[in-house]
């Protein structure tokens, strides 16, 4: 397809140089004081959007009304360098992921309707060993097209936005990756800290040629705005502090909407790398897509970040139409993760005078076919060199293990997959702190089960067989590109940190007779920190003190019992040095936020694990049992879900038993706590 970009005023020097395909957009100063974030759209359903059933056209893209145009907007999100249908951690083909699989759906959608635009919603260049390979092994050169953008170019993407993980490798790396991007890469709410101007292009205008029901050609101007969760300033503080600032994503969209409309946009699409959120808007919050659906002038939204699906999830929110894929009358798609789904938004447009009006809309998700090997070969070819290099890289040996290592039961017992990470982190910092003021402090280490199912499905677990350990296995243990930090804090802070982590569990009634779920599905497994070096019990008969966001919900609750160091009860004023990562160190966890000193070692956690394994040669993957559930009276029936594949790997004397199969590759298990 031919896309013509409408030129506006000259782009300021601080905005990245773009190719001739880019729309030159003025770099503006940071927003003024915030105004009202939400319009009347939720009540009025926006600018006359039709509520009749159906699209107004067939799947072939032919409007029933000859004066109408059917515009199809396709979207992907959270690809995380999954371009080929290949699992680098398991080192095998996987037809449940990959842009090459999504590409089949994209080609089919274009055959149905030639009036099509294709966008990506970010979290593109990080996520598997493929991303790390292009950083540290076959480093991206100046003027080299990043294979992530080559993959998108092979499918003729029209634009994309920045996700939070685009910032993981620093601004210099990101700038280098964007320089050769063959289409606009947008962001409207990240600003240069020195100049106060937009650090990236906030929007673009696409002059899209379309054909109506009579076969007559028209040009529709489509404005596209991109935003990211402002929390990048916490998650990647070491890379971003002093260099950029962020503004509220909703207010940033509202700021640029008048400018986009003034530039001639007939349709406005927002690429929101933000979760869905709820009906309440707090300025600067992470998840705001719901609020964007209430903003007058936004015609369609592609969102993500949550790795969830819409239509499908979020029925609990007000004004959600799952059948038509609308929220507050606005079509929205959240297309899963790793290329699992293609988002499809169909807009019916009718020209009234000189203006185009949206008269009907529909949003849906299409799942990739995991039962076949069919792929879009152009994607595979576009990343062939980096893909093959990544496979060779991840097969490099680093050590051996005397027993299998998996994370199937990491949420219900002290687990070897976490123990190895904590051992490696302690080993590394013990060497680094020699001769420092903190050399004699008790050293602890915090790690969480990063791959433990949850929203990522029943096959998303660490699973390493006995024998040789390769780099792919290290990446399977530690999937994020984090760096090592250490925090100096007190025993009181340590307890609050653990109280937050204990939110992983639902409160149970030991006297109840029916089944009780043990795991809190709203609590992210990567927030279930196990802190090694101390011993403690978790009393799940108590309510959680904090909710999943770290807000106090039960002030007097105390789940953490018998917290001890070296056999002695931890004193409230006792000082500790706790090893963790940049994500946790810069976050808002209770206890963590009270740290009196933060030490940045500027070294990757994953590399620490690799160094540790190479140092030892042979790993004995056994957990030290430093935490457990407090004993329960009665005989409650406690159940939880983990992978169906874990049935044959239940640890002896664990009190865990297999019960029955469940959906999405999971199975239900029981656990007895004595």
VEXDREN-2710 file (C-alpha; in Angstrom, 1 decimal):
% VEXDREN-2710
k/r/px/py/pz
1/UNK/0.0/0.0/0.0
2/UNK/1.1/3.6/-0.5
3/UNK/1.0/5.8/2.5
4/UNK/1.5/9.6/2.2
5/UNK/2.4/11.5/5.4
6/UNK/1.0/15.0/5.9
7/UNK/3.8/17.4/6.8
8/UNK/3.3/20.0/9.6
9/UNK/5.7/22.5/11.1
10/UNK/9.4/21.6/11.4
11/UNK/10.3/19.1/14.0
12/UNK/12.4/20.5/16.9
13/UNK/16.0/19.4/17.1
14/UNK/15.4/17.3/20.2
15/UNK/13.0/15.0/18.4
16/UNK/14.7/12.0/16.7
17/UNK/15.5/12.3/13.0
18/UNK/12.9/10.3/11.1
19/UNK/12.9/8.9/7.6
20/UNK/10.9/10.6/4.7
21/UNK/8.0/8.3/5.6
22/UNK/7.6/10.1/8.9
23/UNK/5.2/13.0/9.5
24/UNK/7.2/15.9/10.8
25/UNK/5.5/16.9/14.0
26/UNK/6.4/20.0/16.1
27/UNK/8.1/19.2/19.4
28/UNK/6.1/21.2/22.0
29/UNK/6.7/22.2/25.5
30/UNK/5.4/20.1/28.5
31/UNK/1.7/20.4/29.2
32/UNK/0.3/23.2/31.3
33/UNK/-1.5/22.5/34.6
34/UNK/-3.8/19.5/34.2
35/UNK/-7.4/20.1/33.3
36/UNK/-10.5/17.8/33.2
37/UNK/-9.4/14.4/32.0
38/UNK/-12.7/13.0/31.0
39/UNK/-15.4/14.2/28.6
40/UNK/-19.1/13.6/28.3
41/UNK/-18.5/10.7/26.0
42/UNK/-19.5/8.0/28.4
43/UNK/-22.9/9.6/28.7
44/UNK/-23.4/10.7/25.1
45/UNK/-21.5/7.8/23.4
46/UNK/-19.4/10.3/21.5
47/UNK/-19.9/11.9/18.1
48/UNK/-23.0/10.1/17.0
49/UNK/-21.5/6.7/16.8
50/UNK/-24.2/4.3/15.4
51/UNK/-25.6/1.6/17.7
52/UNK/-27.0/-0.7/15.0
53/UNK/-26.0/-4.3/15.0
54/UNK/-23.2/-5.5/12.7
55/UNK/-20.5/-3.7/10.8
56/UNK/-22.5/-2.2/8.0
57/UNK/-20.4/-4.3/5.6
58/UNK/-19.4/-7.9/4.9
59/UNK/-16.2/-9.5/6.0
60/UNK/-14.9/-8.8/2.5
61/UNK/-14.8/-5.1/3.2
62/UNK/-17.8/-4.2/1.0
63/UNK/-20.1/-1.6/2.6
64/UNK/-23.8/-2.2/2.2
65/UNK/-24.3/1.5/1.6
66/UNK/-22.3/2.6/-1.5
67/UNK/-21.5/6.0/0.1
68/UNK/-19.8/4.3/3.0
69/UNK/-16.2/3.3/3.5
70/UNK/-15.1/0.4/5.7
71/UNK/-11.8/1.2/7.4
72/UNK/-10.1/-1.7/9.1
73/UNK/-7.5/-1.1/11.8
74/UNK/-5.3/-4.0/12.8
75/UNK/-3.1/-4.1/15.9
76/UNK/-0.5/-6.1/17.7
77/UNK/1.0/-5.5/21.2
78/UNK/3.6/-6.8/23.6
79/UNK/5.5/-8.9/21.0
80/UNK/8.6/-8.9/23.3
81/UNK/10.9/-10.0/20.4
82/UNK/8.8/-13.0/19.7
83/UNK/9.0/-12.8/15.9
84/UNK/9.6/-16.3/14.8
85/UNK/7.4/-19.2/16.1
86/UNK/10.2/-20.3/18.4
87/UNK/10.6/-20.6/22.2
88/UNK/14.2/-19.7/22.9
89/UNK/14.0/-20.9/26.5
90/UNK/12.9/-24.4/25.5
91/UNK/14.9/-24.2/22.3
92/UNK/12.2/-25.5/20.1
93/UNK/9.5/-24.5/17.7
94/UNK/6.3/-23.1/19.3
95/UNK/3.3/-22.4/17.3
96/UNK/1.6/-20.6/20.2
97/UNK/3.6/-17.4/19.7
98/UNK/5.4/-15.2/17.2
99/UNK/4.7/-12.4/14.8
100/UNK/5.2/-14.9/11.9
101/UNK/2.1/-16.6/13.1
102/UNK/0.2/-13.3/13.6
103/UNK/1.3/-12.4/10.1
104/UNK/-1.0/-15.1/8.6
105/UNK/-4.0/-13.4/10.2
106/UNK/-2.8/-10.0/9.0
107/UNK/-2.6/-11.3/5.4
108/UNK/-6.1/-12.8/5.7
109/UNK/-7.6/-9.6/7.1
110/UNK/-6.1/-7.6/4.2
111/UNK/-7.7/-10.0/1.7
112/UNK/-11.0/-9.3/3.4
113/UNK/-10.6/-5.5/3.3
114/UNK/-8.0/-3.6/1.4
115/UNK/-8.8/-0.4/3.3
116/UNK/-6.5/-1.5/6.1
117/UNK/-4.0/0.1/8.5
118/UNK/-1.6/-1.9/10.8
119/UNK/-0.1/-0.7/14.1
120/UNK/2.0/-2.1/16.8
121/UNK/1.5/-1.0/20.4
122/UNK/5.1/-1.4/21.8
123/UNK/7.2/-3.7/24.1
124/UNK/8.9/-4.8/20.9
125/UNK/12.7/-4.9/21.3
126/UNK/13.0/-6.7/24.7
127/UNK/11.7/-9.9/26.2
128/UNK/13.5/-13.0/25.0
129/UNK/17.2/-13.8/24.5
130/UNK/16.7/-12.4/21.0
131/UNK/16.5/-8.9/22.4
132/UNK/19.6/-9.4/24.7
133/UNK/21.5/-10.9/21.8
134/UNK/21.1/-7.6/19.8
135/UNK/22.4/-5.7/22.8
136/UNK/25.4/-7.7/24.1
137/UNK/26.4/-10.3/21.6
138/UNK/25.7/-9.0/18.1
139/UNK/25.3/-5.4/19.2
140/UNK/23.2/-3.1/17.1
141/UNK/25.5/-1.0/14.9
142/UNK/25.0/2.6/13.8
143/UNK/22.8/2.8/10.8
144/UNK/21.7/-0.9/11.2
145/UNK/18.0/-1.6/11.0
146/UNK/17.0/-3.3/14.3
147/UNK/15.6/-6.8/13.4
148/UNK/12.5/-5.9/15.4
149/UNK/11.7/-3.1/13.1
150/UNK/12.7/-5.2/10.1
151/UNK/10.1/-7.8/11.2
152/UNK/7.4/-5.1/11.3
153/UNK/8.5/-3.6/8.0
154/UNK/8.2/-7.0/6.3
155/UNK/4.4/-6.9/7.1
156/UNK/4.1/-3.2/6.1
157/UNK/3.2/-1.8/9.5
158/UNK/2.1/1.8/9.3
159/UNK/3.2/3.1/12.8
160/UNK/4.0/1.9/16.3
161/UNK/4.4/3.4/19.7
162/UNK/7.0/2.9/22.5
163/UNK/6.3/0.4/25.3
164/UNK/7.8/0.6/28.7
165/UNK/10.3/-2.1/27.9
166/UNK/11.7/-0.1/25.0
167/UNK/13.6/1.9/27.6
168/UNK/15.2/-1.1/29.3
169/UNK/18.5/-0.7/27.3
170/UNK/18.9/3.0/27.8
171/UNK/18.1/6.0/25.6
172/UNK/21.2/5.8/23.5
173/UNK/20.3/2.3/22.4
174/UNK/16.7/3.3/21.8
175/UNK/17.8/6.3/19.7
176/UNK/20.0/4.0/17.6
177/UNK/17.2/1.6/17.1
178/UNK/14.7/4.3/16.1
179/UNK/17.0/6.1/13.7
180/UNK/16.5/3.5/10.9
181/UNK/12.8/2.6/11.8
182/UNK/10.9/2.6/8.5
183/UNK/7.7/4.1/9.9
184/UNK/6.7/6.5/12.7
185/UNK/7.4/5.3/16.2
186/UNK/5.3/7.6/18.5
187/UNK/5.2/8.8/22.0
188/UNK/3.3/11.9/23.3
189/UNK/4.0/11.8/27.1
190/UNK/7.8/11.5/27.4
191/UNK/9.7/14.9/27.5
192/UNK/13.3/16.0/27.3
193/UNK/14.3/16.9/30.9
194/UNK/16.4/19.8/29.7
195/UNK/14.3/21.4/27.0
196/UNK/10.8/20.4/28.1
197/UNK/10.0/19.4/24.6
198/UNK/8.7/16.1/23.3
199/UNK/11.5/13.5/23.3
200/UNK/9.8/11.6/20.5
201/UNK/7.2/12.3/17.8
202/UNK/3.9/12.5/19.6
203/UNK/1.7/11.8/16.7
204/UNK/1.5/11.3/12.9
205/UNK/-1.1/11.9/10.2
206/UNK/-1.6/9.2/7.6
207/UNK/-3.3/10.0/4.3
208/UNK/-4.9/6.7/3.7
209/UNK/-6.4/6.0/0.3
210/UNK/-9.6/3.9/0.5
211/UNK/-12.3/2.7/-1.8
212/UNK/-16.0/3.0/-1.1
213/UNK/-18.9/0.6/-2.0
214/UNK/-19.0/2.0/-5.5
215/UNK/-15.3/1.5/-6.1
216/UNK/-14.6/5.3/-5.9
217/UNK/-11.3/6.2/-4.3
218/UNK/-11.1/8.6/-1.4
219/UNK/-8.4/9.8/1.0
220/UNK/-9.1/9.6/4.7
221/UNK/-6.7/11.3/7.1
222/UNK/-5.9/9.1/10.1
223/UNK/-4.3/10.7/13.2
224/UNK/-2.3/8.3/15.4
225/UNK/-1.2/9.3/19.0
226/UNK/1.0/7.1/21.2
227/UNK/1.5/7.1/25.0
228/UNK/3.2/4.9/27.5
229/UNK/2.8/4.3/31.3
230/UNK/4.6/7.1/33.1
231/UNK/6.1/4.6/35.5
232/UNK/9.0/4.1/33.2
233/UNK/10.6/6.7/35.4
234/UNK/10.5/4.2/38.3
235/UNK/11.2/1.0/36.4
236/UNK/14.1/2.4/34.4
237/UNK/15.2/5.2/36.7
238/UNK/18.9/4.5/36.2
239/UNK/18.5/4.9/32.4
240/UNK/16.1/7.9/32.4
241/UNK/16.5/10.0/35.5
242/UNK/17.7/13.5/34.7
243/UNK/17.3/12.8/30.9
244/UNK/13.5/12.7/30.4
245/UNK/10.3/13.3/32.3
246/UNK/6.8/11.9/31.8
247/UNK/3.3/13.3/31.9
248/UNK/-0.1/11.7/32.5
249/UNK/-1.1/9.7/29.5
250/UNK/-4.7/10.8/29.3
251/UNK/-3.9/14.4/29.6
252/UNK/-1.2/14.0/26.9
253/UNK/-3.7/12.5/24.5
254/UNK/-6.1/15.4/25.3
255/UNK/-3.4/17.9/24.7
256/UNK/-2.6/16.7/21.2
257/UNK/-6.1/15.8/20.1
258/UNK/-6.9/19.4/19.0
259/UNK/-3.6/19.6/17.1
260/UNK/-4.3/16.3/15.4
261/UNK/-7.8/17.4/14.4
262/UNK/-6.5/20.8/13.2
263/UNK/-4.0/18.9/11.0
264/UNK/-7.0/17.4/9.2
265/UNK/-7.5/14.0/10.9
266/UNK/-10.9/12.4/10.1
267/UNK/-10.2/9.5/12.4
268/UNK/-8.1/9.4/15.5
269/UNK/-6.4/6.2/16.8
270/UNK/-4.6/6.0/20.1
271/UNK/-1.8/3.5/20.7
272/UNK/-2.0/3.1/24.4
273/UNK/0.9/1.2/26.0
274/UNK/-1.0/1.2/29.3
275/UNK/-3.2/-1.3/31.0
276/UNK/-7.0/-1.2/31.0
277/UNK/-7.3/0.3/34.5
278/UNK/-10.6/1.1/36.2
279/UNK/-13.3/3.8/36.2
280/UNK/-11.3/6.2/38.5
281/UNK/-8.5/8.3/37.1
282/UNK/-5.6/9.3/39.3
283/UNK/-3.2/11.7/37.6
284/UNK/0.0/9.8/36.6
285/UNK/-1.3/6.3/37.1
286/UNK/-0.1/3.4/35.1
287/UNK/-3.3/1.9/33.6
288/UNK/-5.6/4.5/31.9
289/UNK/-7.0/2.9/28.7
290/UNK/-10.5/2.9/30.3
291/UNK/-10.2/6.7/30.7
292/UNK/-9.1/7.1/27.0
293/UNK/-12.4/5.5/25.9
294/UNK/-14.2/8.5/27.6
295/UNK/-12.2/11.1/25.7
296/UNK/-14.3/12.8/23.0
297/UNK/-12.6/12.6/19.6
298/UNK/-10.8/9.2/20.1
299/UNK/-12.3/6.8/17.6
300/UNK/-10.3/3.6/18.2
301/UNK/-7.7/2.3/20.8
302/UNK/-5.1/-0.4/20.6
303/UNK/-3.9/-1.2/24.1
304/UNK/-1.8/-3.8/25.9
305/UNK/0.8/-3.8/28.7
306/UNK/-1.4/-6.1/30.8
307/UNK/-0.8/-9.1/28.5
308/UNK/-4.6/-9.7/28.6
309/UNK/-7.3/-9.8/26.0
310/UNK/-10.1/-7.5/25.0
311/UNK/-12.7/-8.3/23.9
312/UNK/-12.8/-11.0/26.5
313/UNK/-11.6/-9.7/29.8
314/UNK/-12.8/-6.7/31.8
315/UNK/-16.6/-7.4/31.9
316/UNK/-16.6/-6.0/35.4
317/UNK/-16.1/-2.5/34.2
318/UNK/-19.0/-0.2/33.4
319/UNK/-20.3/0.3/29.8
320/UNK/-18.4/-2.7/28.3
321/UNK/-19.9/-4.3/25.2
322/UNK/-18.1/-7.6/24.8
323/UNK/-20.0/-8.5/21.6
324/UNK/-19.0/-5.4/19.7
325/UNK/-15.7/-4.8/21.5
326/UNK/-16.7/-1.4/22.8
327/UNK/-16.0/0.4/26.0
328/UNK/-18.0/3.6/26.5
329/UNK/-18.9/3.4/22.8
330/UNK/-15.2/3.3/21.7
331/UNK/-13.8/0.2/20.0
332/UNK/-10.8/-1.2/21.9
333/UNK/-8.5/-4.2/21.3
334/UNK/-5.9/-5.7/23.7
335/UNK/-4.4/-8.5/21.6
336/UNK/-2.7/-10.6/24.3
337/UNK/1.1/-11.1/24.2
338/UNK/3.9/-12.6/22.1
339/UNK/1.8/-12.4/18.9
340/UNK/-1.0/-14.6/20.3
341/UNK/-3.8/-12.5/18.8
342/UNK/-4.5/-9.9/16.2
343/UNK/-6.7/-7.0/17.1
344/UNK/-9.2/-6.0/14.4
345/UNK/-11.2/-2.8/14.6
346/UNK/-13.7/-2.2/11.8
347/UNK/-15.0/1.4/11.4
348/UNK/-17.8/2.4/9.0
349/UNK/-17.3/5.9/7.7
350/UNK/-19.7/8.1/5.8
351/UNK/-18.9/11.4/4.2
352/UNK/-21.2/14.2/5.1
353/UNK/-20.3/17.3/3.4
354/UNK/-16.5/17.7/3.6
355/UNK/-16.3/15.6/6.8
356/UNK/-16.1/11.8/7.4
357/UNK/-18.2/10.5/10.3
358/UNK/-17.9/7.2/12.0
359/UNK/-21.4/5.6/11.8
360/UNK/-20.6/2.2/13.2
361/UNK/-17.7/0.3/14.8
362/UNK/-16.8/-3.2/15.8
363/UNK/-13.7/-4.6/17.6
364/UNK/-12.6/-8.3/17.8
365/UNK/-9.6/-10.5/18.5
366/UNK/-8.4/-13.2/16.2
367/UNK/-6.3/-16.0/17.8
368/UNK/-3.4/-17.5/15.9
369/UNK/-3.6/-21.1/14.8
370/UNK/-1.4/-23.0/17.2
371/UNK/-2.2/-26.3/15.5
372/UNK/-0.2/-25.7/12.3
373/UNK/3.3/-24.6/11.2
374/UNK/1.9/-22.0/8.8
375/UNK/3.7/-18.7/9.1
376/UNK/4.3/-15.5/7.2
377/UNK/7.6/-16.4/5.7
378/UNK/8.6/-12.7/5.1
379/UNK/8.8/-12.2/8.9
380/UNK/11.0/-15.3/9.3
381/UNK/13.3/-14.1/6.5
382/UNK/13.5/-10.5/7.9
383/UNK/15.0/-11.7/11.2
384/UNK/16.7/-14.8/10.0
385/UNK/20.3/-13.8/10.9
386/UNK/19.5/-12.5/14.4
387/UNK/17.2/-15.5/15.0
388/UNK/19.9/-18.1/14.1
389/UNK/22.5/-16.1/16.0
390/UNK/20.3/-16.1/19.1
391/UNK/19.8/-19.9/18.9
392/UNK/23.5/-20.5/18.7
393/UNK/24.0/-18.1/21.6
394/UNK/21.5/-19.6/24.0
395/UNK/22.9/-23.1/23.4
396/UNK/26.3/-22.1/24.9
397/UNK/26.9/-24.1/28.1
398/UNK/27.5/-22.5/31.5
399/UNK/27.4/-25.5/33.9
400/UNK/25.5/-28.5/35.0
401/UNK/22.6/-29.3/37.4
402/UNK/22.3/-32.5/39.4
403/UNK/18.5/-32.4/39.4
404/UNK/15.6/-30.8/37.4
405/UNK/14.8/-27.1/38.0
406/UNK/11.3/-25.9/37.6
407/UNK/9.0/-23.2/38.9
408/UNK/5.8/-25.3/38.9
409/UNK/5.3/-25.1/42.7
410/UNK/7.2/-21.8/43.4
411/UNK/4.1/-20.1/44.7
412/UNK/3.3/-22.6/47.4
413/UNK/6.7/-23.7/48.8
414/UNK/10.3/-22.5/48.9
415/UNK/11.6/-23.4/45.5
416/UNK/14.9/-24.2/43.9
417/UNK/14.3/-21.9/40.9
418/UNK/14.2/-18.9/43.2
419/UNK/16.9/-20.3/45.5
420/UNK/19.5/-20.3/42.7
421/UNK/18.8/-16.7/41.9
422/UNK/19.1/-15.6/45.5
423/UNK/22.3/-17.6/46.0
424/UNK/23.8/-16.0/42.9
425/UNK/22.8/-12.5/43.9
426/UNK/24.2/-12.9/47.4
427/UNK/27.4/-14.4/46.0
428/UNK/27.9/-11.4/43.7
429/UNK/27.2/-8.6/46.2
430/UNK/29.3/-10.3/48.9
431/UNK/32.3/-9.8/46.6
432/UNK/31.3/-6.3/45.7
433/UNK/30.8/-5.0/49.2
434/UNK/34.1/-6.0/50.6
435/UNK/35.9/-3.0/52.1
436/UNK/32.7/-0.9/52.0
437/UNK/30.8/0.7/54.9
438/UNK/28.2/-2.0/54.5
439/UNK/30.6/-4.9/54.5
440/UNK/29.5/-6.2/57.9
441/UNK/25.7/-5.8/57.6
442/UNK/23.6/-9.0/57.4
443/UNK/23.3/-9.8/53.7
444/UNK/19.9/-10.9/52.4
445/UNK/18.6/-11.5/48.8
446/UNK/15.2/-11.1/47.3
447/UNK/13.9/-12.9/44.2
448/UNK/10.5/-13.8/42.8
449/UNK/9.1/-16.5/40.5
450/UNK/9.1/-14.7/37.1
451/UNK/7.7/-17.6/35.2
452/UNK/4.8/-19.0/37.2
453/UNK/1.8/-19.2/34.9
454/UNK/-0.7/-16.6/35.7
455/UNK/-1.8/-14.4/32.9
456/UNK/0.8/-15.9/30.6
457/UNK/-0.8/-19.4/30.5
458/UNK/-0.2/-22.9/31.7
459/UNK/3.1/-23.4/29.8
460/UNK/4.7/-20.3/31.2
461/UNK/7.0/-21.9/33.7
462/UNK/10.7/-22.5/34.1
463/UNK/11.5/-26.1/33.3
464/UNK/15.2/-27.2/33.1
465/UNK/16.1/-30.8/32.8
466/UNK/19.0/-32.6/34.7
467/UNK/22.4/-32.3/33.0
468/UNK/23.9/-29.4/31.1
469/UNK/22.8/-25.8/31.8
470/UNK/23.0/-23.4/28.9
471/UNK/22.5/-19.7/28.6
472/UNK/18.9/-20.4/27.4
473/UNK/18.3/-21.9/30.9
474/UNK/19.7/-18.9/32.7
475/UNK/17.3/-16.7/30.6
476/UNK/14.5/-19.2/31.6
477/UNK/15.3/-18.6/35.3
478/UNK/15.5/-14.9/35.0
479/UNK/13.5/-13.5/32.0
480/UNK/13.9/-9.8/32.6
481/UNK/16.8/-7.5/31.7
482/UNK/17.2/-6.2/35.2
483/UNK/20.3/-4.9/36.9
484/UNK/21.5/-5.6/40.5
485/UNK/20.6/-3.2/43.3
486/UNK/21.0/-3.4/47.0
487/UNK/18.9/-1.7/49.6
488/UNK/19.9/-0.8/53.2
489/UNK/16.8/-1.0/55.4
490/UNK/15.6/-2.0/58.9
491/UNK/14.0/-5.1/60.3
492/UNK/10.7/-3.2/60.4
493/UNK/11.0/-2.4/56.7
494/UNK/12.0/-6.0/56.0
495/UNK/8.8/-7.2/57.6
496/UNK/6.6/-4.8/55.6
497/UNK/8.3/-5.9/52.4
498/UNK/7.4/-9.5/53.2
499/UNK/3.9/-8.5/54.2
500/UNK/3.5/-7.0/50.7
501/UNK/4.8/-10.2/49.1
502/UNK/2.4/-12.3/51.2
503/UNK/-0.5/-10.7/49.3
504/UNK/0.1/-13.5/46.8
505/UNK/-2.3/-15.6/48.9
506/UNK/-6.0/-15.3/49.6
507/UNK/-7.2/-15.4/53.2
508/UNK/-8.4/-18.9/54.2
509/UNK/-10.8/-20.1/56.9
510/UNK/-9.3/-23.2/58.5
511/UNK/-12.8/-24.3/59.8
512/UNK/-14.5/-24.1/56.3
513/UNK/-15.5/-27.3/54.7
514/UNK/-15.6/-26.4/51.0
515/UNK/-12.7/-25.8/48.6
516/UNK/-10.7/-22.6/49.1
517/UNK/-8.5/-21.0/46.5
518/UNK/-5.0/-20.3/47.9
519/UNK/-3.5/-18.1/45.2
520/UNK/-4.7/-14.5/44.6
521/UNK/-5.2/-14.2/40.8
522/UNK/-4.9/-10.4/40.9
523/UNK/-1.4/-10.5/42.4
524/UNK/1.5/-10.7/39.9
525/UNK/3.8/-13.5/40.6
526/UNK/6.9/-11.3/39.9
527/UNK/5.8/-9.4/43.1
528/UNK/6.0/-12.5/45.3
529/UNK/9.5/-11.8/46.6
530/UNK/11.1/-14.6/48.6
531/UNK/13.8/-13.1/50.8
532/UNK/16.7/-15.5/51.6
533/UNK/19.0/-15.1/54.6
534/UNK/16.1/-14.9/57.1
535/UNK/13.5/-17.5/58.1
536/UNK/9.8/-16.7/58.4
537/UNK/6.2/-18.2/58.2
538/UNK/3.2/-16.8/56.4
539/UNK/-0.1/-17.0/58.3
540/UNK/-2.8/-17.2/55.6
541/UNK/-5.6/-17.1/58.1
542/UNK/-4.8/-13.4/58.4
543/UNK/-6.0/-11.0/55.8
544/UNK/-3.4/-9.4/53.5
545/UNK/-2.1/-6.1/54.9
546/UNK/-1.6/-4.6/51.5
547/UNK/-3.4/-4.8/48.2
548/UNK/-1.6/-5.6/44.9
549/UNK/-0.7/-1.9/44.5
550/UNK/0.9/-1.6/47.9
551/UNK/-2.0/0.3/49.5
552/UNK/-2.8/-0.5/53.1
553/UNK/-6.1/-2.3/53.3
554/UNK/-5.8/-4.1/56.7
555/UNK/-3.7/-1.9/59.1
556/UNK/-3.5/-4.4/61.9
557/UNK/-3.0/-7.6/59.8
558/UNK/0.3/-9.5/60.4
559/UNK/0.8/-12.4/58.1
560/UNK/4.6/-12.6/58.6
561/UNK/5.4/-14.7/61.7
562/UNK/8.6/-15.8/63.5
563/UNK/10.8/-13.6/61.3
564/UNK/14.4/-14.5/62.4
565/UNK/18.0/-14.0/61.4
566/UNK/20.7/-16.5/62.5
567/UNK/18.2/-18.1/64.9
568/UNK/17.3/-14.8/66.6
569/UNK/14.1/-12.7/66.2
570/UNK/14.7/-9.8/63.8
571/UNK/14.6/-6.5/65.7
572/UNK/12.7/-3.6/64.3
573/UNK/15.8/-1.3/64.2
574/UNK/18.2/-4.0/63.0
575/UNK/19.9/-3.0/59.7
576/UNK/20.2/-5.3/56.7
577/UNK/21.5/-5.1/53.2
578/UNK/19.1/-6.7/50.7
579/UNK/20.0/-7.6/47.1
580/UNK/17.3/-7.1/44.6
581/UNK/16.9/-5.5/41.1
582/UNK/16.3/-2.1/39.6
583/UNK/12.6/-2.7/39.2
584/UNK/12.0/-3.4/42.8
585/UNK/14.5/-0.9/44.1
586/UNK/12.8/1.9/42.2
587/UNK/9.3/0.9/43.0
588/UNK/6.8/1.7/45.7
589/UNK/6.7/-1.6/47.7
590/UNK/6.1/-1.1/51.4
591/UNK/9.3/-1.4/53.3
592/UNK/11.3/-0.9/50.1
593/UNK/10.3/2.7/49.9
594/UNK/11.8/3.3/53.3
595/UNK/15.3/2.2/52.3
596/UNK/18.0/4.5/53.7
597/UNK/20.5/3.7/51.0
598/UNK/20.2/2.4/47.5
599/UNK/23.3/0.9/45.8
600/UNK/23.3/0.5/42.0
601/UNK/25.8/-2.2/40.8
602/UNK/25.1/-1.6/37.1
603/UNK/25.4/-5.3/36.4
604/UNK/22.7/-7.5/35.0
605/UNK/21.0/-10.0/37.3
606/UNK/20.9/-12.6/34.6
607/UNK/24.7/-12.2/34.0
608/UNK/25.3/-12.6/37.7
609/UNK/23.5/-16.0/37.6
610/UNK/25.5/-17.0/34.6
611/UNK/28.8/-16.0/36.3
612/UNK/27.7/-17.9/39.5
613/UNK/27.0/-21.1/37.5
614/UNK/30.3/-20.9/35.6
615/UNK/32.1/-20.4/39.0
616/UNK/30.5/-23.5/40.6
617/UNK/30.4/-25.7/37.5
618/UNK/27.8/-28.0/39.0
619/UNK/24.6/-26.8/40.7
620/UNK/22.7/-28.6/43.4
621/UNK/19.2/-27.1/42.9
622/UNK/17.8/-27.5/46.4
623/UNK/15.8/-24.9/48.4
624/UNK/16.8/-24.2/52.0
625/UNK/13.2/-24.0/53.2
626/UNK/13.6/-20.6/54.7
627/UNK/9.9/-19.8/54.4
628/UNK/6.8/-21.9/54.9
629/UNK/3.1/-21.5/55.7
630/UNK/2.3/-21.2/59.4
631/UNK/0.6/-24.4/60.7
632/UNK/-3.2/-24.5/60.3
633/UNK/-5.7/-26.0/62.7
634/UNK/-8.6/-28.1/61.2
635/UNK/-8.4/-29.7/57.8
636/UNK/-9.3/-27.1/55.1
637/UNK/-9.5/-28.1/51.5
638/UNK/-6.9/-25.7/49.9
639/UNK/-6.5/-25.7/46.1
640/UNK/-4.4/-23.9/43.6
641/UNK/-3.6/-24.1/39.9
642/UNK/-0.3/-24.7/38.2
643/UNK/0.7/-26.4/34.9
644/UNK/-0.8/-29.7/34.0
645/UNK/2.7/-30.8/33.1
646/UNK/3.7/-30.6/36.8
647/UNK/1.7/-33.7/37.8
648/UNK/4.7/-36.1/37.5
649/UNK/7.0/-33.6/39.3
650/UNK/5.2/-33.1/42.6
651/UNK/7.9/-33.0/45.3
652/UNK/7.9/-35.8/47.9
653/UNK/6.4/-35.0/51.3
654/UNK/5.2/-31.6/50.0
655/UNK/1.5/-32.2/50.9
656/UNK/0.7/-31.4/47.2
657/UNK/-1.7/-33.6/45.2
658/UNK/-3.0/-33.6/41.7
659/UNK/-6.8/-33.2/41.5
660/UNK/-8.0/-32.5/37.9
661/UNK/-7.3/-30.8/34.6
662/UNK/-8.3/-27.1/34.2
663/UNK/-8.4/-24.7/31.3
664/UNK/-5.5/-23.2/29.3
665/UNK/-2.9/-25.8/30.1
666/UNK/-3.4/-25.6/33.9
667/UNK/-4.5/-28.2/36.4
668/UNK/-6.0/-28.0/39.8
669/UNK/-3.9/-29.3/42.8
670/UNK/-4.6/-29.6/46.5
671/UNK/-2.2/-28.8/49.3
672/UNK/-2.2/-29.8/52.9
673/UNK/-0.7/-27.4/55.4
674/UNK/0.1/-28.9/58.8
END
